[in-house]
């Protein structure tokens, strides 16, 4: 496990398009499926990372609280399943069902979507407004495995609450920290 921060994609970046299969419904999910939402939260995660395991219950809780407020959510896993079989789509499905995720959970075997978003770690959070422009990228909160801080989702919740209230999102944002994305050999990005 390499401790890796998120890249902090520039605010205002337009959400890159995607078409990925949801491991729960087996339906293809695309960016356009979220066009009527007030915002879209894109989460890069995986099954085996201790940083994801640390916050997975809070991710489920956030989805239950914010989806009824017209916030779209999608989780995407891109890890190399040849070297990390615990992150395979069938394992993602078990994880999503066990946690009661009520949003699409997709696997991108090409890893191209992670590169388009400049995702670097798991978890990595990207929040886009109704025009699909990036308004938040960074951490869930200050809690990390072993630091004994409570998991509150404070940073991401603040951004979500601002969107729901029609207010600007605070520009002071801290990068997410987690396990590095497990790139396929030769497919590592230049960031």
C-alpha positions as CSV (number, residue, x, y, z in Angstrom):
1,X,0.0,0.0,0.0
2,X,1.5,3.3,-1.1
3,X,0.1,6.3,0.7
4,X,-1.1,8.6,-2.1
5,X,-2.8,12.0,-2.2
6,X,-5.4,12.9,-4.8
7,X,-4.2,15.1,-7.7
8,X,-6.6,18.0,-7.0
9,X,-8.0,18.3,-10.5
10,X,-8.6,22.0,-11.3
11,X,-12.0,23.3,-10.1
12,X,-14.3,24.1,-13.0
13,X,-13.1,21.1,-15.0
14,X,-16.0,19.5,-17.0
15,X,-16.8,16.0,-15.9
16,X,-15.3,13.5,-18.4
17,X,-17.9,11.2,-20.0
18,X,-18.0,7.5,-19.2
19,X,-20.0,4.4,-20.1
20,X,-19.5,1.6,-17.6
21,X,-21.5,-1.4,-16.5
22,X,-23.0,-1.3,-13.0
23,X,-22.0,-4.5,-11.2
24,X,-25.3,-4.5,-9.3
25,X,-27.8,-4.0,-12.2
26,X,-25.6,-5.1,-15.1
27,X,-26.9,-2.0,-16.9
28,X,-24.6,0.5,-18.7
29,X,-24.3,3.8,-16.8
30,X,-23.2,7.0,-18.5
31,X,-22.6,10.6,-17.5
32,X,-25.8,11.6,-19.3
33,X,-27.8,9.4,-16.9
34,X,-27.1,12.1,-14.3
35,X,-28.0,15.2,-16.4
36,X,-31.1,16.0,-14.4
37,X,-29.4,15.9,-11.0
38,X,-28.4,18.9,-9.0
39,X,-24.9,17.5,-8.7
40,X,-22.9,14.3,-9.3
41,X,-20.5,12.7,-6.9
42,X,-18.0,10.4,-8.5
43,X,-16.1,8.2,-6.1
44,X,-13.1,6.1,-7.0
45,X,-12.8,3.2,-4.7
46,X,-12.0,-0.5,-4.4
47,X,-12.7,-3.4,-2.1
48,X,-9.3,-4.1,-0.5
49,X,-7.9,-0.7,0.5
50,X,-7.9,0.0,4.2
51,X,-8.6,3.7,3.6
52,X,-11.8,2.7,1.7
53,X,-12.7,0.1,4.3
54,X,-12.3,2.8,7.0
55,X,-14.9,5.1,5.4
56,X,-17.2,2.7,3.5
57,X,-20.0,3.0,6.1
58,X,-19.9,6.8,5.8
59,X,-20.1,6.6,2.0
60,X,-23.3,4.4,2.4
61,X,-24.7,6.9,4.9
62,X,-24.0,9.9,2.6
63,X,-25.7,8.2,-0.3
64,X,-28.9,7.6,1.8
65,X,-28.9,11.2,2.9
66,X,-28.0,13.0,-0.3
67,X,-29.6,11.0,-3.1
68,X,-33.1,12.0,-2.0
69,X,-31.9,15.6,-2.4
70,X,-31.2,15.0,-6.2
71,X,-27.5,14.3,-5.8
72,X,-26.4,11.6,-8.3
73,X,-23.7,9.2,-7.1
74,X,-21.5,6.7,-8.9
75,X,-18.6,4.6,-7.6
76,X,-15.9,3.4,-10.0
77,X,-13.2,0.9,-9.4
78,X,-10.3,0.6,-11.8
79,X,-7.7,-1.5,-10.0
80,X,-5.8,-4.2,-12.0
81,X,-7.7,-7.4,-11.0
82,X,-5.0,-9.6,-12.4
83,X,-2.7,-8.5,-9.5
84,X,-5.5,-7.5,-7.1
85,X,-8.3,-10.1,-7.5
86,X,-10.1,-8.9,-4.4
87,X,-11.2,-5.8,-6.4
88,X,-12.8,-7.9,-9.2
89,X,-16.4,-7.0,-10.2
90,X,-18.0,-9.9,-8.4
91,X,-16.2,-8.7,-5.2
92,X,-17.4,-5.2,-5.8
93,X,-20.9,-6.4,-6.1
94,X,-20.7,-8.2,-2.7
95,X,-19.2,-5.1,-1.2
96,X,-22.0,-2.9,-2.6
97,X,-24.7,-5.3,-1.5
98,X,-23.3,-5.8,2.0
99,X,-23.0,-2.0,2.6
100,X,-26.4,-1.3,1.0
101,X,-25.0,1.0,-1.7
102,X,-28.0,2.5,-3.5
103,X,-26.0,3.9,-6.4
104,X,-24.2,2.4,-9.4
105,X,-20.9,0.7,-8.7
106,X,-18.9,0.2,-11.8
107,X,-15.6,-1.5,-12.9
108,X,-13.4,0.1,-15.6
109,X,-11.0,-2.6,-16.8
110,X,-9.4,-0.1,-19.2
111,X,-8.5,2.3,-16.4
112,X,-9.2,5.2,-18.9
113,X,-11.9,6.8,-16.8
114,X,-9.5,7.1,-13.8
115,X,-7.0,8.8,-16.1
116,X,-9.7,11.1,-17.5
117,X,-10.5,12.2,-13.9
118,X,-6.8,12.1,-12.9
119,X,-7.8,9.9,-10.0
120,X,-4.8,8.8,-8.1
121,X,-6.0,7.1,-4.9
122,X,-8.8,5.2,-3.2
123,X,-11.0,6.7,-2.1
124,X,-10.9,9.8,-4.3
125,X,-14.0,12.1,-4.4
126,X,-15.1,14.4,-7.2
127,X,-18.2,16.5,-6.9
128,X,-19.7,18.2,-10.0
129,X,-22.5,20.8,-10.1
130,X,-25.6,20.7,-12.3
131,X,-23.5,21.9,-15.3
132,X,-21.1,19.0,-14.5
133,X,-18.3,21.4,-13.6
134,X,-16.0,20.3,-10.8
135,X,-16.8,22.2,-7.5
136,X,-15.1,19.9,-5.0
137,X,-12.3,17.3,-5.1
138,X,-10.6,16.0,-2.0
139,X,-11.1,14.2,1.2
140,X,-14.1,12.9,3.0
141,X,-12.8,14.3,6.3
142,X,-9.6,14.2,8.4
143,X,-10.1,10.6,9.7
144,X,-7.7,8.0,8.6
145,X,-7.1,4.4,9.7
146,X,-5.3,4.6,13.0
147,X,-5.5,8.3,13.7
148,X,-8.5,7.9,16.1
149,X,-10.4,10.9,14.6
150,X,-14.1,10.3,14.2
151,X,-15.5,9.6,10.7
152,X,-17.9,12.5,10.0
153,X,-17.6,13.2,6.3
154,X,-17.3,16.8,7.3
155,X,-15.4,18.1,4.2
156,X,-17.5,16.3,1.6
157,X,-20.7,17.0,3.5
158,X,-19.9,20.7,3.6
159,X,-19.6,20.7,-0.2
160,X,-22.8,18.7,-0.7
161,X,-24.7,20.9,1.7
162,X,-23.5,24.0,-0.2
163,X,-24.7,22.5,-3.5
164,X,-28.1,21.6,-2.0
165,X,-28.5,25.1,-0.6
166,X,-27.6,26.7,-3.9
167,X,-24.5,28.3,-2.3
168,X,-20.9,28.3,-3.5
169,X,-18.6,25.5,-2.4
170,X,-15.7,26.5,-0.1
171,X,-12.6,26.7,-2.3
172,X,-10.3,25.6,0.6
173,X,-10.1,21.9,0.0
174,X,-7.8,19.2,1.2
175,X,-6.6,16.3,-1.0
176,X,-7.9,12.8,-0.3
177,X,-5.3,10.4,0.9
178,X,-5.5,6.6,0.3
179,X,-4.0,3.6,-1.4
180,X,-2.6,4.3,-4.9
181,X,-4.7,3.1,-7.8
182,X,-3.3,-0.3,-8.8
183,X,-2.4,0.4,-12.5
184,X,-1.9,-2.4,-14.9
185,X,1.8,-2.7,-15.8
186,X,2.7,-0.2,-18.5
187,X,-0.6,1.7,-18.0
188,X,0.6,4.1,-15.3
189,X,-0.4,7.7,-15.9
190,X,2.2,10.6,-16.1
191,X,0.7,12.4,-13.1
